[in-house]
Amino acid sequence: MPSPYTSWVGQAVVLQVATGDLRVPLRGVIVGESEGAVRFRIGDGWDIDIYKPMILAVEQDNWASIIMN
């Protein structure tokens, strides 16, 4: 069964992430995933791993195309 993150790899997205009482949106690009985490690129080449249970939602980043044009 394919992962729900597979279709988002390489696309500009906003991840809704939660830890404890903190909920934040993160803008970037999903560049890969492992069994328990998503590799996420923020800015110019800064990759971080975000544990999958922390991700509440993945949304297309509509601002990315406006900023790049």
N, CA, C and O atoms as a DFTB+ gen file, in Angstrom:
276 C
 N C O
     1  1       0.846      -1.179       0.000
     2  2       0.000       0.000       0.000
     3  2       0.896       1.250       0.000
     4  3       1.761       1.392       0.864
     5  1       0.687       2.153      -0.969
     6  2       1.526       3.355      -1.033
     7  2       1.253       4.309       0.131
     8  3       0.143       4.381       0.659
     9  1       2.287       5.024       0.505
    10  2       2.180       5.990       1.593
    11  2       1.380       7.208       1.139
    12  3       1.430       7.565      -0.038
    13  1       0.649       7.847       2.036
    14  2      -0.077       9.067       1.661
    15  2       0.860      10.230       1.326
    16  3       0.421      11.216       0.733
    17  1       2.127      10.137       1.690
    18  2       3.079      11.216       1.415
    19  2       3.720      11.093       0.034
    20  3       4.302      12.060      -0.459
    21  1       3.624       9.936      -0.593
    22  2       4.268       9.685      -1.882
    23  2       3.849      10.698      -2.945
    24  3       4.693      11.172      -3.706
    25  1       2.588      11.031      -3.008
    26  2       2.113      11.959      -4.045
    27  2       2.578      13.392      -3.799
    28  3       2.496      14.224      -4.703
    29  1       3.062      13.696      -2.598
    30  2       3.514      15.052      -2.263
    31  2       5.011      15.250      -2.444
    32  3       5.483      16.385      -2.369
    33  1       5.776      14.188      -2.681
    34  2       7.232      14.303      -2.795
    35  2       7.587      15.234      -3.959
    36  3       7.099      15.074      -5.077
    37  1       8.447      16.207      -3.662
    38  2       8.902      17.162      -4.675
    39  2       8.015      18.382      -4.841
    40  3       8.344      19.275      -5.622
    41  1       6.916      18.443      -4.139
    42  2       5.988      19.566      -4.275
    43  2       6.114      20.513      -3.084
    44  3       6.437      20.096      -1.971
    45  1       5.853      21.793      -3.338
    46  2       5.811      22.784      -2.265
    47  2       4.532      22.577      -1.463
    48  3       3.429      22.611      -2.010
    49  1       4.694      22.362      -0.160
    50  2       3.547      22.080       0.700
    51  2       3.646      22.881       1.998
    52  3       4.677      23.472       2.320
    53  1       2.544      22.873       2.718
    54  2       2.505      23.368       4.089
    55  2       2.125      22.171       4.953
    56  3       1.054      21.589       4.786
    57  1       3.009      21.810       5.873
    58  2       2.709      20.744       6.823
    59  2       2.132      21.369       8.079
    60  3       2.693      22.327       8.611
    61  1       1.030      20.842       8.549
    62  2       0.487      21.235       9.843
    63  2       1.060      20.236      10.846
    64  3       0.737      19.049      10.805
    65  1       1.912      20.727      11.746
    66  2       2.655      19.870      12.663
    67  2       2.280      20.197      14.109
    68  3       2.096      21.362      14.463
    69  1       2.168      19.163      14.935
    70  2       1.837      19.365      16.349
    71  2       2.791      18.578      17.224
    72  3       3.194      17.460      16.900
    73  1       3.142      19.195      18.346
    74  2       3.886      18.513      19.398
    75  2       3.434      19.112      20.721
    76  3       3.555      20.318      20.938
    77  1       2.927      18.289      21.580
    78  2       2.364      18.782      22.830
    79  2       1.215      19.740      22.546
    80  3       0.300      19.409      21.792
    81  1       1.257      20.920      23.144
    82  2       0.225      21.938      22.916
    83  2       0.550      22.864      21.756
    84  3      -0.236      23.758      21.441
    85  1       1.694      22.667      21.115
    86  2       2.144      23.539      20.029
    87  2       1.720      22.991      18.680
    88  3       1.949      21.821      18.372
    89  1       1.097      23.847      17.878
    90  2       0.716      23.488      16.508
    91  2       1.224      24.580      15.587
    92  3       0.913      25.756      15.777
    93  1       2.017      24.189      14.576
    94  2       2.620      25.169      13.673
    95  2       2.530      24.707      12.221
    96  3       2.584      23.509      11.944
    97  1       2.393      25.656      11.296
    98  2       2.499      25.329       9.879
    99  2       3.956      25.466       9.444
   100  3       4.633      26.417       9.833
   101  1       4.435      24.530       8.647
   102  2       5.793      24.592       8.109
   103  2       5.725      24.579       6.592
   104  3       5.123      23.684       5.999
   105  1       6.343      25.571       5.965
   106  2       6.391      25.637       4.501
   107  2       7.686      25.016       4.007
   108  3       8.758      25.271       4.556
   109  1       7.580      24.200       2.966
   110  2       8.768      23.588       2.396
   111  2       8.400      22.543       1.363
   112  3       7.317      22.575       0.777
   113  1       9.329      21.609       1.150
   114  2       9.159      20.561       0.148
   115  2       9.438      19.213       0.794
   116  3      10.452      19.046       1.472
   117  1       8.547      18.252       0.590
   118  2       8.791      16.891       1.044
   119  2       9.770      16.265       0.063
   120  3       9.489      16.180      -1.132
   121  1      10.924      15.825       0.570
   122  2      11.946      15.268      -0.317
   123  2      12.099      13.760      -0.174
   124  3      12.828      13.142      -0.950
   125  1      11.435      13.163       0.792
   126  2      11.501      11.719       0.961
   127  2      10.854      11.302       2.266
   128  3      10.325      12.124       3.015
   129  1      10.909       9.998       2.520
   130  2      10.343       9.498       3.768
   131  2      10.956       8.173       4.130
   132  3      11.465       7.442       3.280
   133  1      10.896       7.880       5.405
   134  2      11.288       6.574       5.925
   135  2      10.049       5.968       6.570
   136  3       8.951       6.510       6.444
   137  1      10.220       4.868       7.246
   138  2       9.067       4.214       7.870
   139  2       8.387       5.109       8.901
   140  3       7.161       5.100       9.019
   141  1       9.180       5.885       9.652
   142  2       8.596       6.663      10.737
   143  2       8.661       8.162      10.599
   144  3       8.146       8.884      11.453
   145  1       9.302       8.662       9.512
   146  2       9.484      10.107       9.400
   147  2       9.401      10.570       7.956
   148  3       9.563       9.790       7.018
   149  1       9.146      11.858       7.809
   150  2       9.134      12.504       6.504
   151  2      10.334      13.443       6.458
   152  3      10.533      14.232       7.381
   153  1      11.139      13.370       5.393
   154  2      12.259      14.293       5.206
   155  2      11.703      15.534       4.520
   156  3      11.104      15.453       3.448
   157  1      11.912      16.685       5.160
   158  2      11.288      17.940       4.755
   159  2      12.360      18.995       4.556
   160  3      13.198      19.195       5.435
   161  1      12.349      19.674       3.414
   162  2      13.336      20.705       3.114
   163  2      12.718      22.083       3.348
   164  3      11.709      22.452       2.748
   165  1      13.362      22.820       4.241
   166  2      12.946      24.185       4.549
   167  2      14.018      25.118       4.010
   168  3      15.191      24.984       4.358
   169  1      13.627      26.057       3.169
   170  2      14.604      27.015       2.654
   171  2      15.577      26.368       1.694
   172  3      15.235      25.429       0.976
   173  1      16.791      26.880       1.692
   174  2      17.823      26.420       0.752
   175  2      18.649      25.279       1.330
   176  3      19.705      25.497       1.924
   177  1      18.157      24.077       1.150
   178  2      18.931      22.909       1.507
   179  2      18.968      22.531       2.974
   180  3      19.822      21.738       3.370
   181  1      18.090      23.059       3.788
   182  2      18.036      22.678       5.194
   183  2      16.987      21.580       5.344
   184  3      15.789      21.864       5.356
   185  1      17.429      20.332       5.459
   186  2      16.532      19.184       5.562
   187  2      16.358      18.773       7.017
   188  3      17.318      18.710       7.786
   189  1      15.104      18.495       7.374
   190  2      14.799      18.004       8.708
   191  2      13.894      16.781       8.584
   192  3      13.159      16.633       7.607
   193  1      13.957      15.922       9.573
   194  2      13.056      14.773       9.640
   195  2      11.953      15.097      10.626
   196  3      12.215      15.519      11.753
   197  1      10.714      14.896      10.195
   198  2       9.553      15.129      11.042
   199  2       8.855      13.789      11.230
   200  3       8.473      13.136      10.259
   201  1       8.694      13.387      12.481
   202  2       8.026      12.124      12.765
   203  2       6.586      12.163      12.253
   204  3       5.868      13.140      12.467
   205  1       6.179      11.110      11.589
   206  2       4.846      11.047      10.983
   207  2       3.698      11.272      11.974
   208  3       2.715      11.919      11.611
   209  1       3.782      10.763      13.215
   210  2       2.672      11.021      14.145
   211  2       2.481      12.504      14.488
   212  3       1.424      12.892      14.987
   213  1       3.487      13.324      14.227
   214  2       3.390      14.761      14.514
   215  2       2.651      15.520      13.404
   216  3       2.206      16.647      13.622
   217  1       2.517      14.915      12.221
   218  2       1.916      15.592      11.076
   219  2       0.400      15.450      11.124
   220  3      -0.135      14.342      11.100
   221  1      -0.280      16.589      11.192
   222  2      -1.740      16.607      11.223
   223  2      -2.337      16.702       9.833
   224  3      -3.388      16.120       9.564
   225  1      -1.666      17.439       8.937
   226  2      -2.205      17.644       7.587
   227  2      -1.091      18.057       6.638
   228  3      -0.070      18.607       7.052
   229  1      -1.309      17.779       5.355
   230  2      -0.431      18.241       4.279
   231  2      -1.314      19.000       3.301
   232  3      -2.333      18.491       2.836
   233  1      -0.903      20.232       2.997
   234  2      -1.679      21.068       2.078
   235  2      -0.762      21.612       0.998
   236  3       0.415      21.870       1.247
   237  1      -1.292      21.783      -0.185
   238  2      -0.522      22.411      -1.261
   239  2      -0.203      23.848      -0.870
   240  3      -1.070      24.559      -0.362
   241  1       1.037      24.280      -1.104
   242  2       1.437      25.646      -0.805
   243  2       1.134      26.527      -2.015
   244  3       1.924      26.599      -2.956
   245  1      -0.005      27.189      -1.979
   246  2      -0.420      28.031      -3.094
   247  2       0.414      29.296      -3.217
   248  3       0.472      29.885      -4.296
   249  1       1.062      29.729      -2.139
   250  2       1.898      30.923      -2.179
   251  2       3.213      30.678      -2.893
   252  3       3.825      31.627      -3.384
   253  1       3.665      29.440      -2.965
   254  2       4.967      29.130      -3.579
   255  2       5.009      29.568      -5.034
   256  3       6.024      30.109      -5.474
   257  1       3.945      29.354      -5.795
   258  2       3.954      29.742      -7.203
   259  2       3.878      31.251      -7.368
   260  3       4.401      31.791      -8.342
   261  1       3.241      31.932      -6.442
   262  2       3.148      33.395      -6.512
   263  2       4.504      34.028      -6.208
   264  3       4.908      34.981      -6.874
   265  1       5.199      33.507      -5.219
   266  2       6.488      34.047      -4.812
   267  2       7.539      33.819      -5.884
   268  3       8.384      34.686      -6.103
   269  1       7.510      32.669      -6.562
   270  2       8.518      32.339      -7.558
   271  2       8.329      33.115      -8.858
   272  3       9.282      33.271      -9.622
   273  1       7.122      33.603      -9.123
   274  2       6.879      34.305     -10.395
   275  2       7.283      35.722     -10.337
   276  3       7.142      36.444     -11.324
